[in-house]
Amino acid sequence: RSPGLCTIIHYLVRGQLGWFGLTVACIVPGYAAQLLSILWFRADGHPPGCWLLVLHLLQLGLWKRYWDVLRMAAKTGGSACAGEVLTQHGDVCVLRLLEALMQTLPHLLLQAYVVVAVDPAGFIPGVSAGLSLLSLAWALVSYSRFACLLKPGHLCPPATAILCLLLWRTGMLGTRVLALVLFARLYSFWVFAVAGVHWLLMSFWLVAQQTDIVTQPCHWRLFNCLVGAVYIFCYVNVQPGPSKHRVAVFYAVSTQDIRYSTWM
């Protein structure tokens, strides 16, 4: 929260009200994860009190969930794979990923564009963009780690594997965001055409895979559209089983995006 708050204060003090308003607007989608967290607390039989509602209003609800996981793990002797601990850990990983995609990613794109196209010497926007990139990469790594723990017979990945996964996610997201920002600087609104084509291709590809995570037809279509938008920036495995062929298709399409952008 601190980098975003510092960036908001930075734009306000310098009188850059346009960037100030856009940065504040990036915070609003993050409340979707906070609302879902409250609903999950209620579904688990823990009606949220006033203090819990205040924490979620301040966008600190996920920190409360992290604290609950740590406290529960301490009570169970630090076993991260205990049933209840794993369930709570899974909830916070999914919510953190949702918050990162809906709040941190737009903030990253905005600050990266400011640094590249508006104020190359801007220290605070640059630091904020860098920390947002690390935050988004870590949210993806945490989700991947949780998905690994769910597989039968799989143990917790070692620290070296997690570090390599973090470096891979950071490099992949950083280059993707930089490519989109540079394209937006050169061709302005044409970047939305390229991103839209990629979104349509990925959404139809997900429909062709018949993902069964969501069963209701309207929710299933919405899920495919949302994940297709996420695939503009990174790959998230939403199906069980080996994913190397799906990852290969994703990178093939992403490579075609870059070639198309260069041609334009």
C-alpha positions in Angstrom: 0.0 0.0 0.0 2.9 2.4 0.8 4.1 2.8 -2.9 0.7 3.6 -4.1 0.0 6.1 -1.4 3.4 7.8 -1.9 2.6 8.0 -5.7 -0.8 9.6 -4.9 0.8 12.1 -2.6 3.5 12.8 -5.2 1.1 13.7 -7.9 -1.1 15.7 -5.6 1.8 17.8 -4.3 3.1 18.5 -7.8 -0.4 19.5 -9.0 -0.6 16.7 -11.6 -4.3 16.1 -11.0 -4.8 14.0 -14.1 -2.3 11.4 -13.0 -3.5 11.8 -9.4 -7.0 10.9 -10.5 -6.0 7.9 -12.6 -3.8 6.5 -9.8 -6.7 6.8 -7.3 -9.0 5.1 -9.8 -6.6 2.1 -9.9 -7.3 1.5 -6.2 -11.1 1.0 -6.7 -11.0 -2.4 -8.5 -9.1 -3.8 -5.5 -12.3 -3.6 -3.4 -13.6 -6.6 -5.4 -11.1 -8.9 -3.6 -12.1 -7.2 -0.2 -15.8 -7.8 -0.9 -15.1 -11.4 -1.8 -13.1 -11.9 1.3 -16.0 -10.6 3.5 -18.4 -13.0 1.7 -16.0 -15.9 2.3 -15.7 -15.0 6.0 -19.5 -15.1 6.2 -19.7 -18.4 4.2 -17.2 -19.9 6.7 -19.5 -19.1 9.6 -17.6 -16.0 10.8 -20.0 -13.1 10.4 -17.7 -10.0 10.0 -17.9 -7.5 12.8 -17.3 -3.8 12.6 -13.5 -4.1 13.1 -13.3 -6.6 10.3 -15.4 -4.4 8.0 -13.1 -1.4 8.8 -10.0 -3.5 7.9 -11.5 -4.5 4.6 -12.6 -0.9 3.9 -9.0 0.1 4.4 -8.0 -2.7 2.1 -6.3 -4.6 4.9 -8.6 -7.6 4.9 -6.1 -9.8 3.2 -3.4 -8.9 5.8 -5.9 -10.1 8.4 -6.2 -13.4 6.5 -2.4 -13.7 6.3 -2.2 -13.2 10.1 -4.9 -15.9 10.6 -2.9 -18.4 8.5 0.3 -17.7 10.4 -1.4 -18.0 13.7 -3.1 -21.3 12.7 0.2 -22.7 11.3 1.9 -21.9 14.6 -0.8 -23.7 16.5 -0.4 -26.8 14.3 3.3 -26.9 14.8 4.2 -25.0 11.6 2.8 -27.7 9.3 2.0 -25.7 6.1 0.2 -28.7 4.6 -2.3 -29.2 7.4 -5.9 -29.4 6.0 -7.3 -26.3 7.6 -4.1 -24.3 7.1 -4.0 -25.3 3.5 -7.6 -24.2 3.0 -7.1 -20.8 4.6 -3.8 -20.4 2.7 -5.6 -21.2 -0.6 -8.2 -18.6 0.1 -5.7 -15.8 0.7 -3.6 -16.8 -2.3 -6.6 -16.6 -4.6 -7.8 -13.4 -3.1 -4.3 -11.9 -3.4 -4.0 -12.9 -7.0 -7.4 -11.3 -7.8 -6.3 -8.1 -6.0 -3.0 -8.1 -7.9 -4.6 -8.5 -11.3 -7.4 -6.0 -10.7 -5.5 -3.3 -8.7 -1.7 -3.8 -8.9 -1.6 -4.5 -12.6 -3.4 -1.3 -13.7 -1.2 0.7 -11.3 1.9 -0.9 -12.8 0.8 -0.1 -16.3 0.0 3.5 -15.4 3.2 4.2 -13.6 5.3 2.5 -16.2 3.7 4.7 -18.9 4.4 7.8 -16.8 8.1 6.8 -16.4 8.5 5.9 -20.1 6.4 8.5 -21.9 5.9 11.5 -19.5 8.6 11.8 -16.8 11.6 9.5 -17.4 13.4 11.0 -14.4 10.4 10.4 -12.0 11.9 8.5 -9.1 8.7 7.8 -7.1 6.6 6.6 -10.1 9.6 4.4 -11.1 10.0 2.9 -7.6 6.2 2.4 -7.4 6.2 0.6 -10.8 9.1 -1.7 -9.7 7.4 -2.6 -6.4 4.1 -3.2 -8.2 5.9 -5.5 -10.6 7.4 -7.5 -7.7 4.1 -7.6 -5.9 2.3 -9.0 -9.0 5.0 -11.5 -9.7 4.8 -12.7 -6.0 1.0 -13.1 -6.2 1.4 -15.4 -9.2 4.2 -17.3 -7.5 2.1 -17.8 -4.3 -0.8 -19.0 -6.4 1.4 -21.5 -8.3 2.9 -22.7 -5.0 -0.6 -23.3 -3.6 -1.6 -25.2 -6.8 1.5 -27.4 -6.4 0.5 -28.2 -2.8 -2.9 -29.3 -3.9 -1.5 -32.1 -6.2 -1.4 -35.5 -4.5 2.1 -36.5 -3.4 3.6 -33.1 -4.0 5.6 -31.4 -1.3 6.3 -27.7 -0.7 8.6 -26.4 -3.4 12.1 -25.5 -2.1 13.2 -21.9 -1.7 15.4 -22.1 -4.8 12.5 -23.2 -7.0 10.3 -20.4 -5.6 13.1 -17.9 -6.3 13.6 -19.1 -9.9 9.8 -18.9 -10.4 9.7 -15.4 -9.0 12.5 -14.3 -11.4 10.8 -15.9 -14.3 7.4 -14.2 -13.5 9.1 -10.9 -13.0 11.0 -11.0 -16.2 8.0 -12.2 -18.2 5.7 -9.5 -16.8 8.3 -6.8 -17.0 9.0 -7.4 -20.7 5.4 -7.7 -21.5 4.4 -4.5 -19.7 7.4 -2.6 -21.2 6.5 -3.7 -24.7 2.9 -2.6 -24.3 3.9 0.8 -22.8 6.4 1.5 -25.6 3.8 0.5 -28.2 1.3 2.9 -26.5 3.9 5.7 -26.5 4.5 5.3 -30.3 1.0 4.4 -31.6 -1.2 5.7 -28.8 -4.7 4.1 -28.9 -3.6 1.4 -31.4 -2.4 -0.6 -28.4 -6.0 -1.3 -27.5 -6.5 -2.9 -30.9 -3.5 -5.2 -30.3 -4.6 -6.1 -26.8 -8.2 -6.6 -28.0 -7.1 -9.1 -30.7 -5.0 -11.0 -28.1 -7.9 -11.0 -25.7 -10.4 -12.4 -28.3 -7.9 -15.1 -29.3 -7.3 -16.2 -25.7 -10.9 -16.1 -24.8 -11.9 -18.3 -27.7 -9.0 -20.6 -26.9 -10.3 -21.0 -23.3 -13.8 -21.8 -24.6 -12.3 -24.4 -26.9 -10.6 -26.1 -24.0 -14.0 -26.5 -22.2 -12.8 -25.3 -18.8 -15.0 -26.8 -16.1 -14.0 -24.6 -13.2 -17.3 -22.7 -13.4 -20.4 -24.7 -14.2 -23.1 -22.0 -14.7 -23.2 -20.9 -18.4 -23.2 -17.1 -17.8 -20.5 -17.4 -15.1 -18.5 -19.7 -17.4 -18.5 -17.2 -20.2 -17.6 -14.3 -17.9 -14.7 -16.5 -16.4 -13.3 -17.2 -19.9 -13.5 -13.5 -20.8 -11.7 -12.4 -17.6 -9.0 -15.0 -17.9 -8.6 -14.1 -21.5 -7.9 -10.5 -20.4 -5.3 -11.8 -17.9 -3.6 -13.7 -20.7 -2.7 -10.4 -22.3 0.0 -10.1 -19.7 0.8 -13.6 -18.3 -0.2 -17.2 -18.3 -2.2 -18.6 -15.3 -2.9 -22.3 -15.3 -6.6 -22.9 -14.7 -6.8 -26.5 -15.7 -5.5 -29.7 -14.0 -2.9 -31.8 -15.7 0.3 -31.0 -17.7 0.4 -27.5 -19.0 3.4 -27.4 -21.3 1.4 -27.5 -24.5 -0.9 -24.7 -23.3 2.1 -22.6 -22.3 3.6 -23.2 -25.7 0.4 -22.0 -27.4 0.3 -18.9 -25.1 3.9 -17.9 -26.0 3.3 -18.5 -29.7 0.4 -16.1 -29.7 2.3 -13.6 -27.6 5.2 -13.7 -30.1 2.7 -13.0 -32.9 1.5 -10.0 -31.0 5.0 -8.6 -30.9 5.5 -9.3 -34.6 2.1 -7.6 -35.4 3.1 -4.6 -33.3 6.4 -4.3 -35.1 4.6 -4.5 -38.5 2.3 -1.7 -37.5 
